[in-house]
Amino acid sequence: MVDLSVEIAGIRLRNPLMAASGAFGYGEEYSRVGDIRRFGAVTTRGTTLRPRAGSQPPLTLETPSGILNSLDPQNPGAETVAREKIPWLRQFGVPIIVNILGSTYDELTELGAVFSDVEGVSALEVNVGQPGIARGGLTFGTDARSSYRAAVAVRKTWKGPLIVKLPPTTADIAAIARAAVEGGADALSLIGPLAGMAIDLETRKPVLGNLPGWLSGPAIRPVAISCVYQVSQAVGVPVIGMGGVSSCRDVVEFMMAGATAVGIGSGLLSNPGLPSQILGDLEMYCLQEGIASVSDLIGKAWKE
């Protein structure tokens, strides 16, 4: 049999598939249609210090090879997630990663404190692609210094594994990645969605209820592969690749580009059984190629 296990920042995953932050929510809805135990790890919806009501509808729009969504993560706030959502997710026996969003560096520090002693939280993933007010409305991840400071801010109160999620909208993503690692990141995840929008020709107004809109799905996969390829060669920590994963072929491509694990996001919306399908195909692929451990795929595109 093929060894499908991988390791991220000291966390052993039974397979390289992760539920990416966003479509998975906190798992309740997905558990009604899919099997959470099929993931190597799950990442919660973006969690803020205080509750957020979310965006005004319409929230999503299907586009060629992708989905536009109105990104303002509805969530009950960090304290409620720690008290109610995490205990519920623990029953599945899968490593839990909490994605956190802060508008300021101080908020990121407070968020680290909220989850510092919560049983079952394997890691925090800080999203430096989220617009914040600490830098005049820019995202933390647009330059090396802000990414470094975001990681440092979480590290003040959080001592466990730290993942920094990088945005694709930067001139030098490798430099941003190195700064995040210098600030204390044990792993990096990339990429988040690309900015996008659509206009209704009848009303002559933007279609989504809240701007900016964000594009995810297969349309962004080539961008994500390129970013993973660059970053994995620039840093010495594991990289989690994501962006438009819908098949075993996509997972293998991300891993060959340098990803240790691969996140599935919008693909779960159209096919909740996708993880099981991919795992079966991945094991068959490795058997056919004579690969004993899926870890042997990591970085093949640049190591050979």
C-alpha positions as CSV (number, residue, x, y, z in Angstrom):
1,M,0.0,0.0,0.0
2,V,1.1,3.6,-0.6
3,D,2.0,5.8,2.4
4,L,-0.3,8.8,1.9
5,S,0.8,10.6,5.2
6,V,2.6,13.9,5.3
7,E,3.9,16.2,8.0
8,I,3.2,20.0,8.4
9,A,5.0,21.8,11.2
10,G,5.1,18.8,13.4
11,I,1.5,17.8,12.6
12,R,1.1,14.4,11.1
13,L,-1.6,14.3,8.4
14,R,-3.0,10.9,7.4
15,N,-3.1,12.2,3.8
16,P,-2.2,15.5,2.0
17,L,-5.7,16.7,1.5
18,M,-6.9,19.7,3.6
19,A,-10.2,21.4,3.7
20,A,-9.3,25.0,2.8
21,S,-10.7,27.9,4.8
22,G,-14.0,29.2,3.3
23,A,-16.2,26.6,1.7
24,F,-15.7,24.2,4.6
25,G,-17.1,26.7,7.1
26,Y,-16.9,25.1,10.6
27,G,-17.8,21.7,9.2
28,E,-21.5,21.4,10.3
29,E,-23.0,21.9,6.9
30,Y,-20.3,19.8,5.1
31,S,-20.8,16.9,7.5
32,R,-24.3,16.4,6.2
33,V,-23.1,15.7,2.7
34,G,-19.4,14.7,3.0
35,D,-17.1,12.7,5.3
36,I,-14.8,15.0,7.3
37,R,-12.6,12.0,8.3
38,R,-11.4,11.8,4.7
39,F,-9.3,14.9,5.1
40,G,-5.8,15.0,6.4
41,A,-6.7,18.2,8.2
42,V,-9.4,20.8,8.2
43,T,-9.2,24.6,8.2
44,T,-12.1,26.6,9.6
45,R,-13.8,29.6,8.1
46,G,-12.0,32.9,8.7
47,T,-12.5,33.8,12.3
48,T,-12.4,37.4,13.6
49,L,-12.1,38.7,17.2
50,R,-15.7,39.8,17.2
51,P,-18.8,38.4,15.4
52,R,-19.4,39.4,11.8
53,A,-22.7,39.3,10.0
54,G,-21.2,38.8,6.6
55,S,-21.8,40.4,3.3
56,Q,-25.1,41.5,1.7
57,P,-26.5,39.2,-1.0
58,P,-26.0,38.2,-3.7
59,L,-22.9,36.5,-2.4
60,T,-21.7,34.3,-5.3
61,L,-21.7,34.3,-9.0
62,E,-20.6,31.4,-11.3
63,T,-18.0,32.5,-13.9
64,P,-16.2,30.5,-16.6
65,S,-14.0,28.0,-14.7
66,G,-14.5,29.7,-11.4
67,I,-16.7,31.3,-8.8
68,L,-16.9,35.0,-7.7
69,N,-17.8,35.5,-4.1
70,S,-18.3,38.4,-1.8
71,L,-15.6,37.9,0.9
72,D,-16.6,39.2,4.3
73,P,-16.5,36.0,6.4
74,Q,-19.6,35.6,8.5
75,N,-18.6,34.1,11.8
76,P,-19.7,34.2,15.5
77,G,-16.4,35.5,16.8
78,A,-13.3,33.9,18.3
79,E,-14.7,33.2,21.7
80,T,-17.8,31.3,20.4
81,V,-15.6,29.4,17.9
82,A,-13.3,28.3,20.7
83,R,-16.2,27.4,23.0
84,E,-18.6,25.7,20.6
85,K,-17.2,25.0,17.1
86,I,-13.8,23.4,18.0
87,P,-15.3,20.9,20.6
88,W,-17.8,19.8,17.9
89,L,-15.1,19.3,15.3
90,R,-12.8,17.3,17.6
91,Q,-15.1,14.3,17.3
92,F,-13.8,13.5,13.8
93,G,-10.2,13.0,14.9
94,V,-8.8,15.2,12.3
95,P,-6.2,18.0,13.0
96,I,-8.0,21.4,13.2
97,I,-6.5,24.6,11.9
98,V,-8.2,27.8,12.8
99,N,-8.0,30.6,10.2
100,I,-7.8,34.0,11.8
101,L,-8.4,37.5,10.5
102,G,-7.5,40.7,12.1
103,S,-7.8,44.4,11.2
104,T,-4.8,45.4,13.2
105,Y,-1.7,43.8,14.6
106,D,-3.1,44.1,18.1
107,E,-6.2,42.1,17.0
108,L,-4.0,39.3,15.7
109,T,-2.3,39.2,19.1
110,E,-5.6,38.9,20.9
111,L,-6.8,36.2,18.5
112,G,-3.7,34.2,19.3
113,A,-4.5,34.5,23.0
114,V,-8.1,33.3,22.6
115,F,-7.0,30.0,21.0
116,S,-3.8,29.5,23.0
117,D,-5.3,27.0,25.4
118,V,-8.1,25.6,23.4
119,E,-8.0,21.8,23.2
120,G,-8.0,20.4,19.7
121,V,-6.5,23.4,17.9
122,S,-3.5,22.0,16.0
123,A,-2.4,25.2,14.4
124,L,-3.5,28.8,13.6
125,E,-3.5,30.1,10.0
126,V,-3.2,33.8,9.9
127,N,-4.6,35.3,6.7
128,V,-2.3,38.2,5.7
129,G,-4.4,38.8,2.5
130,Q,-7.3,40.3,4.4
131,P,-7.7,44.1,4.1
132,G,-7.1,45.8,7.5
133,I,-6.9,49.2,8.9
134,A,-3.4,48.9,10.4
135,R,-1.9,50.0,7.1
136,G,-4.4,52.4,5.8
137,G,-6.8,49.7,4.4
138,L,-4.1,47.7,2.7
139,T,-3.6,44.0,3.3
140,F,-0.9,42.9,5.7
141,G,0.7,40.7,3.0
142,T,1.4,43.3,0.4
143,D,5.0,43.8,1.5
144,A,7.6,41.9,3.5
145,R,7.6,44.1,6.6
146,S,3.8,43.9,7.1
147,S,3.8,40.1,6.7
148,Y,6.7,39.8,9.2
149,R,4.8,42.0,11.7
150,A,1.6,40.0,11.3
151,A,3.4,36.8,12.1
152,V,5.2,38.4,15.1
153,A,1.9,39.7,16.4
154,V,0.4,36.2,16.5
155,R,3.6,34.8,18.0
156,K,3.3,37.0,21.0
157,T,0.5,34.9,22.4
158,W,0.4,31.7,20.2
159,K,3.2,29.2,20.8
160,G,1.9,26.3,18.6
161,P,2.3,25.7,14.9
162,L,1.7,28.9,12.9
163,I,0.7,29.0,9.2
164,V,0.7,32.2,7.3
165,K,-1.6,32.4,4.3
166,L,-0.2,34.5,1.5
167,P,-2.1,36.5,-1.1
168,P,-1.2,36.3,-4.8
169,T,-1.3,40.0,-5.3
170,T,2.3,40.9,-4.7
171,A,5.2,41.7,-6.9
172,D,7.6,39.4,-5.1
173,I,5.8,36.6,-3.3
174,A,9.1,34.8,-2.4
175,A,10.2,37.9,-0.4
176,I,6.8,38.0,1.4
177,A,7.2,34.3,2.2
178,R,10.7,34.7,3.6
179,A,9.6,37.6,5.8
180,A,6.7,35.6,7.2
181,V,9.0,32.7,8.1
182,E,11.4,35.2,9.7
183,G,8.5,36.5,11.8
184,G,7.7,33.0,13.1
185,A,5.7,31.0,10.5
186,D,6.2,27.3,10.6
187,A,4.4,26.7,7.3
188,L,2.9,28.8,4.5
189,S,-0.4,28.3,2.6
190,L,-1.1,29.9,-0.8
191,I,-2.9,31.2,-2.6
192,G,-6.0,33.1,-1.5
193,P,-8.5,34.1,-4.1
194,L,-7.9,36.8,-6.7
195,A,-9.7,40.1,-6.8
196,G,-12.5,40.2,-9.3
197,M,-16.0,41.5,-10.1
198,A,-18.9,41.3,-12.6
199,I,-21.3,44.0,-13.7
200,D,-25.0,43.4,-14.5
201,L,-25.7,44.9,-17.9
202,E,-29.3,45.6,-17.2
203,T,-28.9,47.4,-13.9
204,R,-25.4,48.7,-14.8
205,K,-24.3,47.9,-11.2
206,P,-21.9,45.4,-9.7
207,V,-23.5,42.0,-9.4
208,L,-22.1,41.1,-5.9
209,G,-23.6,42.6,-2.8
210,N,-20.3,43.6,-1.4
211,L,-17.0,44.7,-3.1
212,P,-14.3,43.7,-3.6
213,G,-15.3,40.3,-5.0
214,W,-12.9,37.4,-5.1
215,L,-12.4,34.8,-7.7
216,S,-11.7,31.1,-6.9
217,G,-11.9,27.8,-8.7
218,P,-9.9,26.2,-11.6
219,A,-9.4,29.6,-13.3
220,I,-6.8,30.6,-10.6
221,R,-4.9,27.2,-10.5
222,P,-2.1,28.2,-12.9
223,V,-1.4,31.3,-10.8
224,A,-1.4,29.2,-7.6
225,I,0.9,26.6,-9.1
226,S,3.4,29.3,-10.1
227,C,3.3,30.8,-6.6
228,V,3.8,27.5,-4.9
229,Y,6.7,26.7,-7.3
230,Q,8.5,30.0,-6.4
231,V,7.8,30.0,-2.7
232,S,8.7,26.3,-2.0
233,Q,12.2,27.0,-3.4
234,A,12.6,30.2,-1.4
235,V,11.8,28.9,2.1
236,G,12.7,26.0,4.3
237,V,9.3,25.3,5.7
238,P,6.4,23.3,4.3
239,V,4.0,24.9,1.8
240,I,0.3,24.1,1.5
241,G,-0.9,24.7,-2.0
242,M,-4.5,25.6,-3.0
243,G,-6.5,27.1,-5.8
244,G,-8.9,25.3,-8.1
245,V,-8.3,21.7,-7.0
246,S,-10.8,19.4,-8.5
247,S,-8.9,16.2,-9.3
248,C,-6.1,13.9,-8.4
249,R,-4.1,15.4,-11.2
250,D,-4.4,18.8,-9.6
251,V,-3.1,17.5,-6.3
252,V,-0.1,15.8,-7.9
253,E,0.7,19.0,-9.9
254,F,0.7,21.1,-6.7
255,M,2.9,18.6,-4.9
256,M,5.4,18.4,-7.8
257,A,5.5,22.2,-7.7
258,G,6.6,22.0,-4.0
259,A,3.5,21.6,-1.9
260,T,3.5,19.2,1.1
261,A,-0.3,19.3,1.4
262,V,-3.1,20.6,-0.8
263,G,-6.2,22.5,0.2
264,I,-9.6,21.9,-1.4
265,G,-12.0,24.9,-1.4
266,S,-14.7,25.7,-3.9
267,G,-14.5,22.1,-5.4
268,L,-16.4,20.9,-2.3
269,L,-19.4,23.0,-3.3
270,S,-20.0,21.1,-6.5
271,N,-18.7,17.7,-5.3
272,P,-18.7,17.1,-1.5
273,G,-17.3,13.6,-2.1
274,L,-14.2,15.0,-3.9
275,P,-11.7,14.0,-1.1
276,S,-12.7,10.3,-1.3
277,Q,-12.5,10.4,-5.1
278,I,-9.1,12.1,-5.1
279,L,-7.6,9.8,-2.4
280,G,-8.6,6.7,-4.4
281,D,-7.1,8.1,-7.6
282,L,-4.0,9.3,-5.8
283,E,-3.2,5.9,-4.4
284,M,-3.8,4.3,-7.8
285,Y,-1.5,6.9,-9.4
286,C,1.3,6.2,-6.9
287,L,1.0,2.5,-7.4
288,Q,1.1,2.8,-11.2
289,E,4.2,5.1,-11.0
290,G,6.0,2.9,-8.4
291,I,5.8,5.6,-5.7
292,A,5.9,4.2,-2.2
293,S,5.2,7.4,-0.3
294,V,3.3,10.4,-1.5
295,S,5.9,12.6,0.1
296,D,8.3,11.6,-2.7
297,L,6.2,13.8,-5.1
298,I,7.1,17.0,-3.2
299,G,9.1,19.4,-5.3
300,K,9.7,16.9,-8.2
301,A,9.4,19.7,-10.7
302,W,12.5,21.5,-9.4
303,K,14.4,18.9,-7.5
304,E,15.2,16.8,-10.5
